[in-house]
Amino acid sequence: HASARQYVDFTIELVQTSCGFGVPFYEFTGERDNMDRWLASRGDEGIDEYWREKNLVSLDGLPTHILEED
């Protein structure tokens, strides 16, 4: 699926938590359709072009291999 995400395998050495007292409650009202509409507007070739322009490397500068076949 074009909106699938990659994952990174890493080891966690430290975790900190918060009491959560200041976190507001939110009510789930439904899934957003923004991604589906954007994907439909680009088409398969447009998505590949976008990936070539913006997603060949991660924010850390690592290769994503996003256009490689499994």
ABEGO torsion letter per residue (X at the ends): XAABBBBBBBBBABBBBBAGAABBBBBBAEBBAAAAAAAAAAEAAAAAAAAAAAAABBAAGBBAGAABBX
